[in-house]
Each structure stands twice: as structure tokens, then as C-alpha cells.
Amino acid sequence: SKESKSAALELMNKLNVTTLEIPIHDEVNMHLESIKHNIEDVTYENTQARIRTMTLMNLANKYGGFVLGTGDLSEIALGWMTYNGDQMSMYAINSGLPKTWVKLLVAYHAKHQYKELEAVLNHVLNAPISPELTSNQNTEETIGRYDINDFIMFHHLQNGADETKIIWLVKKAFELSDKESKIYVNRFIKRFYSQQFKRQTLPEGPKILGISLSPRGEYRMPSD
């Protein structure tokens, strides 16, 4: 969106980061036309993510650099990433941090570390979490609140709690109904175990907390 683009440019300018803008509109449309696709669905969304990743990878080759992955631990757990799109990079720098921690870190730096960026960082924090691949997308309307998903991930992966126990914990911790708690837990479990194929090919990333989903470090599970 215009707001996200404006925030990104302001962050780069104030941090003295080299800026480069490459429109992908024509490439996306050319590809969609070549496969005879003309509706805004998951194919339309993933085409944008994959062309963006290809552009970044080729720029890394051109300038002798590498692409840092944007996906965090919560997105990786839920499979909320485009396979061979933003799922791929040279190094998954955020893969050890859940979304809740990422937001806390941004809030901390806005208040204590980068006072000159406080306004734009708070703008980013307060904006709906969205891939912005189509208009008016809101991630948490589809997969639920990230703080609840992170809570489920911790108790399931770190503490080994089963679905029945987590449903009870979610209900008590977030004051949800039985129905709401079951929806959250069942959705997380379904997405987590069906999305292992995306984690099998993840690039290296740091383990920061007690949970790691790296297929080469700790979490091993067949993707079928």
C-alpha cells in the first residue's frame, strides 16, 4: 500500500540505507497472461511474491550480496509464506523470533533506540498485519491473532501439551469461549502439520528462544 511504501522509504532514508525501487507490475501481468490467469486469487498473490524473490536473488548475485529472509517463527509455524517466494532466502534472520517478540522489539527500539524513527515505527506497529498482495488484506482475520497462535505454539512445541490441554489454557488465558478456543487450536494444529513441506527447504536461521523449526537443527518431521 502507499502507507507501507511511504514508511519503508522513510525508514531507509533516516537509517541512511541505499534505496532502490524496481516495479514488478509489468512482469507480474506478463507472467499471468502467459499462463492465462486473470483472477485475484492465491495464484495472483504468489506470483507477486515469487517475482519479488527472484528479483532480490538476482540483485544479490549482481552485487555480491545475499538476501535476508523476512519470515518470523510464527509465520514459519503456520506456513504463512509463499513456497519458493518469501519462504526462500540466503539466511532466515527472523526465523528464531515469534511475531509477538518482533512487535515487542520494534516497540522497544521506537522508544529507546531510534527516537527519530518513533513515529514511523509506531505507524508500522499499529498497521494491520498484511502481505498486501491484494486490497484490504488482514492476516489475523484469516489465521487469528498472532499472540494467541504464539501462545499455542509455545505450549505445544516447548511444553508438549496436547490439543485438549491447550484448548483449556487458551480459554483461560485469553477469556475465550470453548468454541473460540477450539477453533484457534484446531486451526493451528491443522496448519502446522500440513505446512511442514515449506519448512523442509528453509534456509539456515538462528535459534534464539527454546523453539526452533529448522529441519537441520532440531525439528525433523516428514512432510508427507
Stockholm file with secondary structure:
# STOCKHOLM 1.0

chainA/1-224         SKESKSAALELMNKLNVTTLEIPIHDEVNMHLESIKHNIEDVTYENTQARIRTMTLMNLANKYGGFVLGTGDLSEIALGWMTYNGDQMSMYAINSGLPKTWVKLLVAYHAKHQYKELEAVLNHVLNAPISPELTSNQNTEETIGRYDINDFIMFHHLQNGADETKIIWLVKKAFELSDKESKIYVNRFIKRFYSQQFKRQTLPEGPKILGISLSPRGEYRMPSD
#=GR chainA/1-224 SS CHHHHHHHHHHHHHTTCCCCCCCCHHHHHHHHHHTTCCSCSHHHHHHHHHHHHHHHHHHHHHHTCCCBCCCCHHHHHHTCSCTTTTTCCSBCTTTTSCHHHHHHHHHHIIIIICGGGHHHHHHHHHSCCCCCSSTTCCHHHHHCCHHHHHHHHIIIIISCCCHHHHHHHHHHHHTCCHHHHHHHHHHHHHHHHHCHHHHHTCCCCCCCSSCCCCTTTTCCCCCC
#=GC SS_cons         CHHHHHHHHHHHHHTTCCCCCCCCHHHHHHHHHHTTCCSCSHHHHHHHHHHHHHHHHHHHHHHTCCCBCCCCHHHHHHTCSCTTTTTCCSBCTTTTSCHHHHHHHHHHIIIIICGGGHHHHHHHHHSCCCCCSSTTCCHHHHHCCHHHHHHHHIIIIISCCCHHHHHHHHHHHHTCCHHHHHHHHHHHHHHHHHCHHHHHTCCCCCCCSSCCCCTTTTCCCCCC
//
